[in-house]
């Protein structure tokens, strides 16, 4: 570990978005290394800290007793000097429809290595664009992390859609004595599909149309997928189709959100198109899970491998940030979508 001296990160590197900040904050807190990050989200149309990112900063500052400079909306520079991790029950409010999943993504690795279990409640968006939905975290991320020795559960109290937000998610995080490596290099046969079609404050017939179109699209697979329709409690309006695919050697999750003017059938088609593209690829896990797993692979004891396609700039940027903090070197084969690393056995 690179103890003591502050690590400086250029937020414009690679993909240059919020993931650079989130990963850097997490590793700064875990390794107790000061962080100086400049040009935060420098490659975005509207750079700097948004409320969602600021919530992550403040959450980890509270959990670690960190000293912080630059923690304001639109700030493009931040100094974060973490103290000691303190487990417990915490509640954080984003105040917008910012992603609860991305805030939790920042916090969970830190509290996994606490001495006692913790519970986190985050209020904001639970099903919003460009972020893992609640159901993705619950059905895809949590079971995969459990195989590595990280026990995390998720519960939704209220759904939050863009732009009203107001959704509430509770995550319970058990402490781990260390993570084990994972090998995700053989997808195997498709075993099972589960499809969720949900609406909030809209006619249930929309969810039924989404369901019917999704069933039509996957019918040729002959699986008889599990189907769930939900009229979800929320302050706002929204629709979603979420497909969870269980393979012999992995899982994949595919989310499509409704927007004004987008038909129920188009919402279902988007999720099914994502699923079909994954089936046609040689990826073992979807790109969103790969984004989330590389950090845990670096922290596990031993060699971990995953295959994902296509390999995104987002993923490669995340790998780079991890290498700035941890004494690891990822082996990346972009042609086949393979990433491998010898983890440090962090405790």
C-alpha positions, 0 to 999 in steps of 0.5 A: 500500500502507498501509505502516507503521501497524498495520491493525486488523481486527474479526473480527466483521465480516460473516461473522465467521469464520476467513477474516477472520483468514486473509486479513488474515494473508496481506496483512499478510505480503505488504505487511509491515504490522503487523496487530491483529485482535480478536474473532477468529471472533467470530460463531462458536459457539466464537470464538477461535483453533482449532488450524487457525488457530493453525497458519496464524499460526505458519506465517506467523510462521516464514516472515516472522520475525514478532513475534506476541502472542496466538498461543494456542488460544482467543485472541480477539486477535492482534498480528502484526508481519511481517518479511521473507519467507524462502522454503524447505522448511517442514513444519507440523502442525495436530495435529488434523483441522483443514484442511490446505487452509485453512492452505495457503490462508493461506501460498501467496500469500505464498510465490508472491512469494518470490524462489525456489520453496518447498515446504510440507508440512502435516499434518492434515485433507485431506477435512474439512467446511467447507474445500476438499478436497485434490482441490478444490485440485488439480483446480480451484484450481491450474489456475485460478491457473496461468492467472493466472501462479501455479504451485502443485502439490499432492501427497497422501501420506496422507488425513486425515478428521475426527476423526483427521486425520493426513493429509499434503499437500505443496504446491510453490510456484513464484515469480511475477514478477507475476499476470495478470488473469482474466476468468471471465464466460462459462461456456460449454458443459459439456465433461467430468466427472470423478468420484472416489469414495473410501473409507478403512478401509471396504468398497470396496463403499461407494465402488462404490455412491457411484460407481453413484449418481453415474453414475445422477444425471449419466447424462442429460448423455450425457458418459461421465464419467471415473470413479475409485475409490480405497481411500485410505491413512489413519489414520481412516475416511471416504468422499468423492465429488468431481465436477470439471466442465470447461466451455469457460470455467471449472471447478467442483468439488463435494465431499460427505463421508460421515458416520455414518448417511449412506448411500453413495447420499446422499453421491453425491446431495449432490455431484450436487445441488451440481453440478446447482444450479451448472448451473441457475445463471448462475454461471461459477465456484463460490462456493468458487473465488470465495472463493479468487480475489478475493485474487489478482485484487486482486494481479494487474496489470489488471482481473479479473472473475468471476461466481458464484452465489449470492454469499455473505456469506463472499465479501463479507467476504473482499472487505472484508478485502482492501480494508482492506490494498490500495488497491483497490475491488471493484465488486460486483453481487450481483444477477448475482453479478459481482465486478470489480477493478482489481488493483495489479500486486503484485510 
